[in-house]
Amino acid sequence: MKKAKRSIVVATVLVFVCAAVYFNWSYNNRRDGAEGVMSEQEEPGGAAAAAGEDDYFAQARLTRQTSRDEALGLLETAASGEGVSQETIDGAMNDIAAMATWSMQETQIENLLLAKGFDDCVVYITGDGVTAAVPAPLEGLSAASVAQITETVIGETGCTAEDIRVIEVKGGKASPAQATPAPGASASPAPGASGEA
């Protein structure tokens, strides 16, 4: 019975991991196709700034995937070792399942933020909270943009605003909320959000 239960848990985790990898792959392919089309009205200096920004987001996604792969490898090794207690195996399987869930939530949040008009973004979820990096104009993100990001993250993860960090990647284009700030919006970020570059 224990082996059947373990097999079911491992199969479920593998399905989650495969789904997360597929979503990440489809997201990156969609972004690559969109980057191939350039606007004729783009400023000459804007292309270099955009390329640097795209490099940041691509590198951040690659780093996130690499660190997750390494952590998954360590957990799988710990769970498959001989003489390992059932408690250790269950703990490793729970951590693997959590990482698979986080990967799917990250992809979903990134897709929602892109749908809401942000040029790019990268989201990283851990047990300690959520970090969302988005392009920001030189004057910074508006309170409405930060609120929009925070609401999206809370809606997908159920975490609190104090657990969310918003990082501004300078040199980006204005987000949709930047152009039309909400009535009464202040210049300060939402609670728990950071304006670090």
N, C-alpha and C positions, 0 to 999 in steps of 0.2 A: 504494500500500500504506500509505503514511504517513497519507493522508487517511482511509482506512478504519479504521486503528487509532485515529486521533484521534476519529473519529465514534463508535466503539465505547466508548472511554473516556468521552467526553462523555455518551453515552446512559446508561452505567452510573452515572456520577456523578449525573445528573439523576434516575434512579430512586431512588438513595439519598437525595437531597435531598427528593424528593417523599414518600418513605416517612417520613422524619424529620418533615416538616411535618405529615403526616397523623397520626402518633403524638402529636405535640405538640398538635395540634388536638383529637384525641379525648380526650387527657388533660385538657385544659382544659375541655372540654364536660362530662366526667364529674364534675370537681370542681365546676363551676357547678351541676349538677343536685343534687349532694349538699349544697351549701351552702343550697339553697332549702328544705330540710327542717330546721327548728330543733327542738331538744329543749325540751319544756315545763318541764323541771327545770333549765334553764340559769339561772345567777345573773344578775341585772340588769346588774351591772358586767362580767360575763363576755362579753356580746355585743359591747361596745365593744372589749375587749381582743382578742377573736377577730377582729373586723373589721380592726383594725390589723395583726394578724398575717397575715391573709389578704391584706391590701394589700401587705405586705412580699413574700410569696411570689409574688403576681401580678406585682408590679413587677419582681422579680428575674428571673422567666421572660421578661417583656417585654424587659428590658434584655439578657438573654442572646440572645434572638432577634434584636433590633435589631443588636447588635454582630456576630453571625454573618452577618446579611444584608449588612452593610456590608463585612465581610471577603470574603465570597463575591463581591460586586460588584467589589471591587478585583482579586481574583484572576481573575475572568472577563475584566475589561478588559485585564489584563496578558497573558492567554493569547490574546486575540483581536486584539491590536494587529498592525499590518502591520510586517513586517521583524523580528518577534520570533523568537529562536532556538528550536530544538526543545527545548533544555535548559530554557529559561524556561517553555515551554508544559508540558513534562513536570512541572516543579516545581510549577507552578500547579495542574495536574490532580491531582497527589499531595496537595497541601494541601486542595483541594476534597473529594477522596475522604476524607481524614482528618476533615474537619469533618462530613461526612455520617455517618461512622461514629460520631464523638463524639456527634452529636445523637441517634442511635438508642440508643447506650449510656446517655446521660443519661435518656432516656425510660424505658428498661428498668429502670434503677436506681431511679428515682422510683416506678415502678409496684411494684417489689418491696418498697421501704420502706413504701409505703402498705399493701400486702398484709400486711406484718409488723406493722401496727398503728400506725405513726407517723401523726399527724394530717395532716401536709403535709410537703413537702420540695422543695428545688430543688437540682439537681446541675449543676456546670459543669466540663467537662473541657477541658483544654488540653494542649499538649505538655509542660508543666511539672508537671502533676499533676491531681488531682481535688479539688474543693471541694464539700462537701455541707452545706447549711444545713437544720436541722430545728428544730421547735419544742421548747422545753425548759421544764420547770417552774422555778420560782424558785430551787430548790436546785441546779439544773443536771442535766445528763444523768448517768446512772449509767455506770460502766465497762462494764457489760453492754450498754447501749444503744450506746455508742461502738464497742464490739467488733462488735455486730451490723451497724452501718453500715459499718464498715471491712471486715468479711468480705463483705458484699454488693458493695461497690465492687471489692474484689480479685477476687471471683468473676466479675464482668462485664467488667472491664478488664484483669486480669492485672498491674496495677501493684503496687508494694510499699506497705506501710503508711506508710513515710516520705513517700510522694508524696500522701498523703491528708490533707486538712484538714477537720475537722468544726467547723462554726460553730453555736453554740447561739443560737436566737432566743428570747429570754426571754419569759415570760408564757404559754407554751404549756401544754397538758395533758400529763400524764405519758405517756410512751411505754409499750408493753407490757413492755419489759425493765426499765423504771424500777420498776414495781410488784413485780417478782420478780427481784431481782438474782441473778446466777449465784453459786453457792457459791465463796467465796474471791475474789470480785471486789473489786478495790481501787478507791479513789475517784479515782485518777489516770487520765487518758485514755490510750488506746492510743498507741503510738509514732507520731509524725507527726500525731496528731490535735490540734486546737486547740479550746479552749473559749471562743473569743472571741465576743462578742455583736455 
